[in-house]
Amino acid sequence: MYSTDPVPFTTNADVFTTQTGLPESCKDLVILGATYRLLSNLDPARASMISPQADEVDAKRPYGSSQSITKQIYALFNQRLNEEIKNQQDKYPIRIHYSL
């Protein structure tokens, strides 16, 4: 089996395994990785609109509050990544080839 670059999704009907060439068990890794990347650039206190309601919400979410969530998502991503690496290595062990 050869790997290729994943093809972008064009519709909601696209199948993950056929578009990416990755097994179904990797689907959550892609989602967690994308979530981590998006959350690392978002701070809820800075993303609100200008209104009395937004000011009230800002008071409850200080600057940097998204960092703890981002760290938790990143830790979960790393845990799942290590599990998937181990599963793939168990499923497809490295073959040693001797040549003279």
GUTI-860341 format. One record per atom (N, C-alpha, C, O): residue number from 1; residue in one letter; atom name; x, y, z. Coordinates in nm, 3 decimals. Atoms other than C-alpha are relative to their C-alpha. Layout:
BEGIN
NODE | n | res | atom | c1 | c2 | c3
NODE | NUM | A | CA | X | Y | Z;
...
! end
This chain:
BEGIN
NODE | n | res | atom | c1 | c2 | c3
NODE | 1 | M | N | 0.085 | -0.118 | 0.000;
NODE | 1 | M | CA | 0.000 | 0.000 | 0.000;
NODE | 1 | M | C | 0.089 | 0.123 | 0.000;
NODE | 1 | M | O | 0.185 | 0.132 | 0.077;
NODE | 2 | Y | N | -0.076 | -0.123 | 0.010;
NODE | 2 | Y | CA | 0.134 | 0.339 | -0.095;
NODE | 2 | Y | C | -0.085 | 0.116 | 0.050;
NODE | 2 | Y | O | -0.207 | 0.117 | 0.032;
NODE | 3 | S | N | 0.075 | -0.115 | -0.049;
NODE | 3 | S | CA | 0.038 | 0.665 | 0.066;
NODE | 3 | S | C | 0.014 | 0.116 | -0.098;
NODE | 3 | S | O | 0.113 | 0.129 | -0.169;
NODE | 4 | T | N | 0.001 | -0.119 | 0.083;
NODE | 4 | T | CA | -0.050 | 0.984 | -0.117;
NODE | 4 | T | C | -0.050 | 0.116 | 0.085;
NODE | 4 | T | O | -0.094 | 0.098 | 0.198;
NODE | 5 | D | N | 0.053 | -0.116 | -0.071;
NODE | 5 | D | CA | -0.145 | 1.334 | -0.018;
NODE | 5 | D | C | -0.152 | -0.010 | 0.004;
NODE | 5 | D | O | -0.214 | -0.050 | -0.095;
NODE | 6 | P | N | 0.147 | 0.004 | -0.009;
NODE | 6 | P | CA | -0.506 | 1.357 | 0.108;
NODE | 6 | P | C | -0.064 | 0.098 | -0.097;
NODE | 6 | P | O | -0.009 | 0.203 | -0.128;
NODE | 7 | V | N | 0.077 | -0.085 | 0.091;
NODE | 7 | V | CA | -0.763 | 1.503 | -0.128;
NODE | 7 | V | C | -0.096 | 0.082 | 0.085;
NODE | 7 | V | O | -0.160 | 0.026 | 0.175;
NODE | 8 | P | N | 0.094 | -0.080 | -0.080;
NODE | 8 | P | CA | -0.967 | 1.795 | 0.013;
NODE | 8 | P | C | -0.144 | -0.049 | -0.014;
NODE | 8 | P | O | -0.184 | -0.100 | -0.119;
NODE | 9 | F | N | 0.142 | 0.035 | 0.002;
NODE | 9 | F | CA | -1.329 | 1.727 | 0.102;
NODE | 9 | F | C | -0.074 | 0.104 | -0.083;
NODE | 9 | F | O | -0.049 | 0.224 | -0.071;
NODE | 10 | T | N | 0.076 | -0.093 | 0.083;
NODE | 10 | T | CA | -1.570 | 1.878 | -0.147;
NODE | 10 | T | C | -0.146 | 0.007 | 0.042;
NODE | 10 | T | O | -0.210 | 0.110 | 0.025;
NODE | 11 | T | N | 0.139 | 0.000 | -0.047;
NODE | 11 | T | CA | -1.908 | 1.775 | -0.002;
NODE | 11 | T | C | -0.006 | -0.070 | 0.135;
NODE | 11 | T | O | 0.090 | -0.133 | 0.178;
NODE | 12 | N | N | 0.020 | 0.069 | -0.127;
NODE | 12 | N | CA | -2.048 | 1.648 | 0.326;
NODE | 12 | N | C | -0.017 | -0.150 | -0.018;
NODE | 12 | N | O | -0.010 | -0.226 | 0.079;
NODE | 13 | A | N | 0.020 | 0.142 | 0.028;
NODE | 13 | A | CA | -2.108 | 1.312 | 0.158;
NODE | 13 | A | C | 0.131 | -0.075 | -0.021;
NODE | 13 | A | O | 0.130 | -0.197 | -0.034;
NODE | 14 | D | N | -0.130 | 0.065 | 0.021;
NODE | 14 | D | CA | -1.734 | 1.243 | 0.110;
NODE | 14 | D | C | 0.032 | -0.094 | 0.116;
NODE | 14 | D | O | 0.003 | -0.063 | 0.231;
NODE | 15 | V | N | -0.036 | 0.100 | -0.100;
NODE | 15 | V | CA | -1.608 | 0.936 | 0.295;
NODE | 15 | V | C | 0.144 | 0.026 | 0.046;
NODE | 15 | V | O | 0.234 | 0.042 | -0.037;
NODE | 16 | F | N | -0.131 | -0.033 | -0.058;
NODE | 16 | F | CA | -1.313 | 0.998 | 0.530;
NODE | 16 | F | C | 0.110 | -0.093 | -0.052;
NODE | 16 | F | O | 0.217 | -0.046 | -0.093;
NODE | 17 | T | N | -0.106 | 0.095 | 0.036;
NODE | 17 | T | CA | -1.122 | 0.680 | 0.445;
NODE | 17 | T | C | 0.038 | 0.008 | -0.148;
NODE | 17 | T | O | 0.155 | -0.009 | -0.182;
NODE | 18 | T | N | -0.033 | -0.007 | 0.142;
NODE | 18 | T | CA | -1.147 | 0.720 | 0.068;
NODE | 18 | T | C | 0.065 | 0.133 | -0.037;
NODE | 18 | T | O | 0.150 | 0.137 | -0.126;
NODE | 19 | Q | N | -0.058 | -0.131 | 0.031;
NODE | 19 | Q | CA | -1.062 | 1.091 | 0.066;
NODE | 19 | Q | C | 0.142 | 0.015 | 0.053;
NODE | 19 | Q | O | 0.228 | 0.073 | -0.013;
NODE | 20 | T | N | -0.131 | -0.021 | -0.063;
NODE | 20 | T | CA | -0.764 | 1.075 | 0.301;
NODE | 20 | T | C | 0.095 | -0.117 | -0.017;
NODE | 20 | T | O | 0.216 | -0.099 | -0.012;
NODE | 21 | G | N | -0.085 | 0.118 | 0.005;
NODE | 21 | G | CA | -0.637 | 0.721 | 0.261;
NODE | 21 | G | C | 0.041 | -0.048 | 0.138;
NODE | 21 | G | O | 0.121 | -0.140 | 0.150;
NODE | 22 | L | N | -0.030 | 0.038 | -0.138;
NODE | 22 | L | CA | -0.621 | 0.695 | 0.640;
NODE | 22 | L | C | -0.108 | -0.094 | 0.052;
NODE | 22 | L | O | -0.221 | -0.091 | 0.003;
NODE | 23 | P | N | 0.103 | 0.086 | -0.058;
NODE | 23 | P | CA | -0.798 | 0.430 | 0.849;
NODE | 23 | P | C | -0.101 | 0.081 | 0.081;
NODE | 23 | P | O | -0.074 | 0.194 | 0.121;
NODE | 24 | E | N | 0.107 | -0.066 | -0.075;
NODE | 24 | E | CA | -1.122 | 0.519 | 1.027;
NODE | 24 | E | C | 0.044 | 0.040 | 0.141;
NODE | 24 | E | O | -0.006 | 0.138 | 0.197;
NODE | 25 | S | N | -0.047 | -0.030 | -0.136;
NODE | 25 | S | CA | -0.937 | 0.514 | 1.362;
NODE | 25 | S | C | 0.077 | 0.132 | 0.007;
NODE | 25 | S | O | 0.099 | 0.184 | 0.117;
NODE | 26 | C | N | -0.074 | -0.127 | 0.001;
NODE | 26 | C | CA | -0.745 | 0.828 | 1.255;
NODE | 26 | C | C | -0.092 | 0.122 | -0.010;
NODE | 26 | C | O | -0.046 | 0.236 | -0.002;
NODE | 27 | K | N | 0.094 | -0.112 | 0.019;
NODE | 27 | K | CA | -1.059 | 1.038 | 1.209;
NODE | 27 | K | C | 0.001 | 0.096 | 0.119;
NODE | 27 | K | O | 0.003 | 0.217 | 0.100;
NODE | 28 | D | N | 0.000 | -0.087 | -0.117;
NODE | 28 | D | CA | -1.059 | 1.168 | 1.566;
NODE | 28 | D | C | 0.132 | 0.076 | 0.014;
NODE | 28 | D | O | 0.134 | 0.185 | 0.070;
NODE | 29 | L | N | -0.128 | -0.071 | -0.004;
NODE | 29 | L | CA | -0.689 | 1.258 | 1.534;
NODE | 29 | L | C | -0.003 | 0.124 | -0.088;
NODE | 29 | L | O | 0.048 | 0.229 | -0.049;
NODE | 30 | V | N | 0.011 | -0.115 | 0.090;
NODE | 30 | V | CA | -0.763 | 1.486 | 1.240;
NODE | 30 | V | C | -0.087 | 0.108 | 0.065;
NODE | 30 | V | O | -0.055 | 0.226 | 0.059;
NODE | 31 | I | N | 0.091 | -0.095 | -0.065;
NODE | 31 | I | CA | -1.051 | 1.647 | 1.432;
NODE | 31 | I | C | 0.068 | 0.067 | 0.119;
NODE | 31 | I | O | 0.060 | 0.189 | 0.134;
NODE | 32 | L | N | -0.068 | -0.058 | -0.117;
NODE | 32 | L | CA | -0.847 | 1.693 | 1.752;
NODE | 32 | L | C | 0.114 | 0.093 | -0.042;
NODE | 32 | L | O | 0.134 | 0.198 | 0.019;
NODE | 33 | G | N | -0.109 | -0.085 | 0.048;
NODE | 33 | G | CA | -0.550 | 1.834 | 1.558;
NODE | 33 | G | C | -0.051 | 0.132 | -0.054;
NODE | 33 | G | O | 0.007 | 0.237 | -0.027;
NODE | 34 | A | N | 0.058 | -0.123 | 0.053;
NODE | 34 | A | CA | -0.769 | 2.083 | 1.374;
NODE | 34 | A | C | -0.057 | 0.086 | 0.112;
NODE | 34 | A | O | -0.043 | 0.209 | 0.110;
NODE | 35 | T | N | 0.056 | -0.074 | -0.114;
NODE | 35 | T | CA | -0.946 | 2.180 | 1.697;
NODE | 35 | T | C | 0.110 | 0.070 | 0.078;
NODE | 35 | T | O | 0.096 | 0.186 | 0.116;
NODE | 36 | Y | N | -0.113 | -0.059 | -0.072;
NODE | 36 | Y | CA | -0.614 | 2.238 | 1.871;
NODE | 36 | Y | C | 0.055 | 0.121 | -0.076;
NODE | 36 | Y | O | 0.081 | 0.226 | -0.017;
NODE | 37 | R | N | -0.057 | -0.109 | 0.080;
NODE | 37 | R | CA | -0.485 | 2.453 | 1.584;
NODE | 37 | R | C | -0.093 | 0.121 | 0.000;
NODE | 37 | R | O | -0.046 | 0.235 | 0.005;
NODE | 38 | L | N | 0.094 | -0.112 | 0.001;
NODE | 38 | L | CA | -0.804 | 2.662 | 1.577;
NODE | 38 | L | C | -0.008 | 0.068 | 0.136;
NODE | 38 | L | O | -0.012 | 0.190 | 0.145;
NODE | 39 | L | N | 0.011 | -0.058 | -0.134;
NODE | 39 | L | CA | -0.826 | 2.708 | 1.955;
NODE | 39 | L | C | 0.125 | 0.077 | 0.041;
NODE | 39 | L | O | 0.117 | 0.170 | 0.122;
NODE | 40 | S | N | -0.123 | -0.070 | -0.039;
NODE | 40 | S | CA | -0.464 | 2.817 | 1.981;
NODE | 40 | S | C | 0.001 | 0.144 | -0.049;
NODE | 40 | S | O | 0.078 | 0.226 | 0.001;
NODE | 41 | N | N | 0.007 | -0.136 | 0.052;
NODE | 41 | N | CA | -0.554 | 3.130 | 1.782;
NODE | 41 | N | C | -0.122 | 0.077 | 0.048;
NODE | 41 | N | O | -0.146 | 0.190 | 0.004;
NODE | 42 | L | N | 0.123 | -0.064 | -0.045;
NODE | 42 | L | CA | -0.875 | 3.212 | 1.965;
NODE | 42 | L | C | 0.006 | 0.029 | 0.150;
NODE | 42 | L | O | 0.042 | -0.058 | 0.229;
NODE | 43 | D | N | 0.015 | -0.035 | -0.140;
NODE | 43 | D | CA | -0.919 | 3.394 | 2.291;
NODE | 43 | D | C | -0.142 | 0.056 | 0.015;
NODE | 43 | D | O | -0.170 | 0.163 | -0.037;
NODE | 44 | P | N | 0.141 | -0.043 | -0.007;
NODE | 44 | P | CA | -1.290 | 3.422 | 2.383;
NODE | 44 | P | C | -0.018 | 0.143 | 0.048;
NODE | 44 | P | O | -0.112 | 0.211 | 0.005;
NODE | 45 | A | N | 0.015 | -0.136 | -0.050;
NODE | 45 | A | CA | -1.238 | 3.748 | 2.568;
NODE | 45 | A | C | 0.028 | 0.103 | -0.108;
NODE | 45 | A | O | -0.022 | 0.215 | -0.101;
NODE | 46 | R | N | -0.032 | -0.094 | 0.108;
NODE | 46 | R | CA | -1.100 | 3.909 | 2.252;
NODE | 46 | R | C | -0.091 | -0.017 | -0.121;
NODE | 46 | R | O | -0.091 | 0.067 | -0.211;
NODE | 47 | A | N | 0.080 | 0.030 | 0.119;
NODE | 47 | A | CA | -1.348 | 3.754 | 2.009;
NODE | 47 | A | C | -0.144 | 0.047 | 0.011;
NODE | 47 | A | O | -0.222 | 0.025 | -0.082;
NODE | 48 | S | N | 0.141 | -0.037 | -0.017;
NODE | 48 | S | CA | -1.671 | 3.901 | 2.143;
NODE | 48 | S | C | -0.033 | 0.129 | -0.074;
NODE | 48 | S | O | 0.055 | 0.205 | -0.114;
NODE | 49 | M | N | 0.051 | -0.120 | 0.067;
NODE | 49 | M | CA | -1.882 | 4.170 | 1.984;
NODE | 49 | M | C | -0.008 | 0.115 | 0.101;
NODE | 49 | M | O | 0.006 | 0.094 | 0.222;
NODE | 50 | I | N | 0.015 | -0.117 | -0.087;
NODE | 50 | I | CA | -1.928 | 4.520 | 2.122;
NODE | 50 | I | C | -0.149 | 0.019 | 0.029;
NODE | 50 | I | O | -0.226 | 0.062 | -0.056;
NODE | 51 | S | N | 0.138 | -0.017 | -0.046;
NODE | 51 | S | CA | -2.251 | 4.522 | 2.319;
NODE | 51 | S | C | -0.001 | -0.018 | 0.151;
NODE | 51 | S | O | 0.096 | -0.071 | 0.206;
NODE | 52 | P | N | 0.005 | 0.022 | -0.145;
NODE | 52 | P | CA | -2.362 | 4.523 | 2.682;
NODE | 52 | P | C | 0.005 | -0.147 | 0.036;
NODE | 52 | P | O | 0.066 | -0.184 | 0.137;
NODE | 53 | Q | N | -0.003 | 0.143 | -0.028;
NODE | 53 | Q | CA | -2.418 | 4.149 | 2.666;
NODE | 53 | Q | C | 0.142 | -0.055 | -0.016;
NODE | 53 | Q | O | 0.186 | -0.139 | 0.063;
NODE | 54 | A | N | -0.137 | 0.047 | 0.022;
NODE | 54 | A | CA | -2.069 | 4.092 | 2.526;
NODE | 54 | A | C | 0.091 | 0.044 | 0.113;
NODE | 54 | A | O | 0.179 | -0.031 | 0.155;
NODE | 55 | D | N | -0.080 | -0.046 | -0.113;
NODE | 55 | D | CA | -1.917 | 4.304 | 2.803;
NODE | 55 | D | C | -0.024 | -0.085 | 0.124;
NODE | 55 | D | O | 0.069 | -0.112 | 0.200;
NODE | 56 | E | N | 0.033 | 0.086 | -0.114;
NODE | 56 | E | CA | -2.098 | 4.091 | 3.061;
NODE | 56 | E | C | 0.068 | -0.135 | -0.014;
NODE | 56 | E | O | 0.120 | -0.189 | 0.084;
NODE | 57 | V | N | -0.064 | 0.128 | 0.025;
NODE | 57 | V | CA | -1.965 | 3.773 | 2.902;
NODE | 57 | V | C | 0.151 | 0.012 | 0.017;
NODE | 57 | V | O | 0.215 | -0.079 | 0.069;
NODE | 58 | D | N | -0.145 | -0.021 | -0.012;
NODE | 58 | D | CA | -1.611 | 3.918 | 2.886;
NODE | 58 | D | C | 0.045 | -0.001 | 0.145;
NODE | 58 | D | O | 0.155 | -0.049 | 0.176;
NODE | 59 | A | N | -0.038 | -0.005 | -0.141;
NODE | 59 | A | CA | -1.610 | 3.972 | 3.261;
NODE | 59 | A | C | 0.017 | -0.140 | 0.057;
NODE | 59 | A | O | 0.095 | -0.161 | 0.150;
NODE | 60 | K | N | -0.008 | 0.138 | -0.049;
NODE | 60 | K | CA | -1.657 | 3.599 | 3.313;
NODE | 60 | K | C | 0.114 | -0.077 | -0.064;
NODE | 60 | K | O | 0.154 | -0.181 | -0.012;
NODE | 61 | R | N | -0.108 | 0.069 | 0.070;
NODE | 61 | R | CA | -1.381 | 3.502 | 3.067;
NODE | 61 | R | C | 0.121 | 0.092 | -0.011;
NODE | 61 | R | O | 0.128 | 0.174 | -0.103;
NODE | 62 | P | N | -0.117 | -0.087 | 0.007;
NODE | 62 | P | CA | -1.049 | 3.671 | 3.140;
NODE | 62 | P | C | 0.090 | -0.036 | -0.118;
NODE | 62 | P | O | 0.077 | -0.143 | -0.177;
NODE | 63 | Y | N | -0.095 | 0.025 | 0.108;
NODE | 63 | Y | CA | -0.772 | 3.701 | 2.881;
NODE | 63 | Y | C | 0.081 | -0.125 | 0.030;
NODE | 63 | Y | O | 0.124 | -0.147 | 0.144;
NODE | 64 | G | N | -0.078 | 0.122 | -0.017;
NODE | 64 | G | CA | -0.592 | 3.372 | 2.826;
NODE | 64 | G | C | -0.079 | -0.118 | 0.051;
NODE | 64 | G | O | -0.021 | -0.223 | 0.079;
NODE | 65 | S | N | 0.080 | 0.110 | -0.055;
NODE | 65 | S | CA | -0.883 | 3.158 | 2.945;
NODE | 65 | S | C | -0.007 | -0.119 | -0.094;
NODE | 65 | S | O | -0.033 | -0.231 | -0.051;
NODE | 66 | S | N | 0.006 | 0.111 | 0.095;
NODE | 66 | S | CA | -0.874 | 2.950 | 2.629;
NODE | 66 | S | C | 0.125 | -0.088 | 0.005;
NODE | 66 | S | O | 0.125 | -0.198 | -0.050;
NODE | 67 | Q | N | -0.124 | 0.077 | -0.004;
NODE | 67 | Q | CA | -0.520 | 2.832 | 2.703;
NODE | 67 | Q | C | -0.016 | -0.132 | 0.073;
NODE | 67 | Q | O | 0.043 | -0.232 | 0.032;
NODE | 68 | S | N | 0.017 | 0.126 | -0.073;
NODE | 68 | S | CA | -0.631 | 2.570 | 2.956;
NODE | 68 | S | C | -0.075 | -0.102 | -0.085;
NODE | 68 | S | O | -0.042 | -0.220 | -0.083;
NODE | 69 | I | N | 0.073 | 0.091 | 0.090;
NODE | 69 | I | CA | -0.879 | 2.421 | 2.707;
NODE | 69 | I | C | 0.092 | -0.048 | -0.112;
NODE | 69 | I | O | 0.091 | -0.166 | -0.147;
NODE | 70 | T | N | -0.093 | 0.036 | 0.107;
NODE | 70 | T | CA | -0.616 | 2.429 | 2.434;
NODE | 70 | T | C | 0.101 | -0.102 | 0.049;
NODE | 70 | T | O | 0.133 | -0.196 | -0.025;
NODE | 71 | K | N | -0.096 | 0.096 | -0.056;
NODE | 71 | K | CA | -0.369 | 2.246 | 2.659;
NODE | 71 | K | C | -0.065 | -0.138 | 0.018;
NODE | 71 | K | O | -0.001 | -0.240 | -0.008;
NODE | 72 | Q | N | 0.070 | 0.128 | -0.018;
NODE | 72 | Q | CA | -0.629 | 1.977 | 2.738;
NODE | 72 | Q | C | -0.023 | -0.069 | -0.134;
NODE | 72 | Q | O | -0.004 | -0.191 | -0.145;
NODE | 73 | I | N | 0.021 | 0.057 | 0.133;
NODE | 73 | I | CA | -0.713 | 1.926 | 2.370;
NODE | 73 | I | C | 0.133 | -0.050 | -0.057;
NODE | 73 | I | O | 0.138 | -0.157 | -0.117;
NODE | 74 | Y | N | -0.131 | 0.041 | 0.051;
NODE | 74 | Y | CA | -0.343 | 1.910 | 2.282;
NODE | 74 | Y | C | 0.049 | -0.127 | 0.071;
NODE | 74 | Y | O | 0.107 | -0.215 | 0.008;
NODE | 75 | A | N | -0.038 | 0.121 | -0.075;
NODE | 75 | A | CA | -0.278 | 1.653 | 2.558;
NODE | 75 | A | C | -0.080 | -0.120 | -0.050;
NODE | 75 | A | O | -0.024 | -0.229 | -0.065;
NODE | 76 | L | N | 0.083 | 0.108 | 0.053;
NODE | 76 | L | CA | -0.570 | 1.443 | 2.431;
NODE | 76 | L | C | 0.046 | -0.040 | -0.139;
NODE | 76 | L | O | 0.050 | -0.159 | -0.172;
NODE | 77 | F | N | -0.051 | 0.028 | 0.134;
NODE | 77 | F | CA | -0.438 | 1.474 | 2.075;
NODE | 77 | F | C | 0.129 | -0.082 | 0.008;
NODE | 77 | F | O | 0.144 | -0.180 | -0.064;
NODE | 78 | N | N | -0.126 | 0.073 | -0.013;
NODE | 78 | N | CA | -0.090 | 1.358 | 2.182;
NODE | 78 | N | C | -0.023 | -0.142 | 0.051;
NODE | 78 | N | O | 0.042 | -0.236 | 0.004;
NODE | 79 | Q | N | 0.031 | 0.134 | -0.052;
NODE | 79 | Q | CA | -0.235 | 1.065 | 2.378;
NODE | 79 | Q | C | -0.055 | -0.089 | -0.112;
NODE | 79 | Q | O | -0.011 | -0.202 | -0.129;
NODE | 80 | R | N | 0.058 | 0.078 | 0.111;
NODE | 80 | R | CA | -0.444 | 0.951 | 2.081;
NODE | 80 | R | C | 0.101 | -0.026 | -0.110;
NODE | 80 | R | O | 0.100 | -0.132 | -0.172;
NODE | 81 | L | N | -0.103 | 0.018 | 0.102;
NODE | 81 | L | CA | -0.152 | 1.005 | 1.843;
NODE | 81 | L | C | 0.094 | -0.114 | 0.037;
NODE | 81 | L | O | 0.127 | -0.197 | -0.048;
NODE | 82 | N | N | -0.088 | 0.108 | -0.045;
NODE | 82 | N | CA | 0.072 | 0.779 | 2.050;
NODE | 82 | N | C | -0.071 | -0.136 | -0.006;
NODE | 82 | N | O | -0.009 | -0.236 | -0.042;
NODE | 83 | E | N | 0.076 | 0.125 | 0.010;
NODE | 83 | E | CA | -0.204 | 0.516 | 2.069;
NODE | 83 | E | C | -0.010 | -0.045 | -0.145;
NODE | 83 | E | O | 0.006 | -0.164 | -0.175;
NODE | 84 | E | N | 0.014 | 0.035 | 0.142;
NODE | 84 | E | CA | -0.254 | 0.529 | 1.692;
NODE | 84 | E | C | 0.135 | -0.044 | -0.059;
NODE | 84 | E | O | 0.139 | -0.136 | -0.142;
NODE | 85 | I | N | -0.132 | 0.043 | 0.047;
NODE | 85 | I | CA | 0.121 | 0.506 | 1.627;
NODE | 85 | I | C | 0.026 | -0.143 | 0.043;
NODE | 85 | I | O | 0.073 | -0.225 | -0.036;
NODE | 86 | K | N | -0.021 | 0.136 | -0.050;
NODE | 86 | K | CA | 0.139 | 0.196 | 1.846;
NODE | 86 | K | C | -0.088 | -0.100 | -0.075;
NODE | 86 | K | O | -0.041 | -0.208 | -0.111;
NODE | 87 | N | N | 0.091 | 0.089 | 0.074;
NODE | 87 | N | CA | -0.167 | 0.042 | 1.675;
NODE | 87 | N | C | 0.050 | -0.025 | -0.142;
NODE | 87 | N | O | 0.047 | -0.139 | -0.190;
NODE | 88 | Q | N | -0.050 | 0.016 | 0.136;
NODE | 88 | Q | CA | -0.021 | 0.106 | 1.331;
NODE | 88 | Q | C | 0.128 | -0.083 | -0.003;
NODE | 88 | Q | O | 0.147 | -0.164 | -0.094;
NODE | 89 | Q | N | -0.123 | 0.078 | -0.006;
NODE | 89 | Q | CA | 0.318 | -0.035 | 1.432;
NODE | 89 | Q | C | -0.028 | -0.146 | 0.031;
NODE | 89 | Q | O | 0.042 | -0.235 | -0.019;
NODE | 90 | D | N | 0.038 | 0.139 | -0.028;
NODE | 90 | D | CA | 0.151 | -0.346 | 1.574;
NODE | 90 | D | C | -0.064 | -0.066 | -0.123;
NODE | 90 | D | O | -0.041 | -0.183 | -0.151;
NODE | 91 | K | N | 0.069 | 0.054 | 0.117;
NODE | 91 | K | CA | -0.061 | -0.388 | 1.263;
NODE | 91 | K | C | 0.096 | -0.020 | -0.118;
NODE | 91 | K | O | 0.085 | -0.119 | -0.191;
NODE | 92 | Y | N | -0.096 | 0.007 | 0.109;
NODE | 92 | Y | CA | 0.223 | -0.322 | 1.018;
NODE | 92 | Y | C | 0.142 | 0.007 | 0.057;
NODE | 92 | Y | O | 0.204 | 0.113 | 0.053;
NODE | 93 | P | N | -0.133 | -0.004 | -0.060;
NODE | 93 | P | CA | 0.550 | -0.422 | 1.189;
NODE | 93 | P | C | 0.107 | 0.027 | -0.106;
NODE | 93 | P | O | 0.091 | -0.006 | -0.224;
NODE | 94 | I | N | -0.111 | -0.030 | 0.089;
NODE | 94 | I | CA | 0.876 | -0.305 | 1.038;
NODE | 94 | I | C | 0.070 | -0.131 | -0.035;
NODE | 94 | I | O | 0.107 | -0.207 | 0.053;
NODE | 95 | R | N | -0.066 | 0.121 | 0.046;
NODE | 95 | R | CA | 1.029 | -0.581 | 0.830;
NODE | 95 | R | C | 0.149 | 0.027 | -0.017;
NODE | 95 | R | O | 0.189 | 0.130 | -0.072;
NODE | 96 | I | N | -0.144 | -0.014 | 0.013;
NODE | 96 | I | CA | 1.401 | -0.631 | 0.847;
NODE | 96 | I | C | 0.043 | -0.082 | -0.122;
NODE | 96 | I | O | 0.014 | -0.201 | -0.133;
NODE | 97 | H | N | -0.047 | 0.066 | 0.121;
NODE | 97 | H | CA | 1.560 | -0.714 | 0.513;
NODE | 97 | H | C | 0.153 | -0.006 | 0.005;
NODE | 97 | H | O | 0.221 | 0.095 | 0.022;
NODE | 98 | Y | N | -0.145 | 0.020 | 0.004;
NODE | 98 | Y | CA | 1.908 | -0.860 | 0.499;
NODE | 98 | Y | C | 0.044 | -0.014 | -0.145;
NODE | 98 | Y | O | -0.021 | -0.080 | -0.226;
NODE | 99 | S | N | -0.057 | 0.018 | 0.132;
NODE | 99 | S | CA | 2.117 | -0.829 | 0.192;
NODE | 99 | S | C | 0.150 | -0.017 | 0.012;
NODE | 99 | S | O | 0.213 | 0.042 | 0.100;
NODE | 100 | L | N | -0.143 | 0.027 | -0.003;
NODE | 100 | L | CA | 2.467 | -0.952 | 0.122;
NODE | 100 | L | C | 0.071 | 0.071 | -0.111;
NODE | 100 | L | O | 0.193 | 0.059 | -0.123;
! end
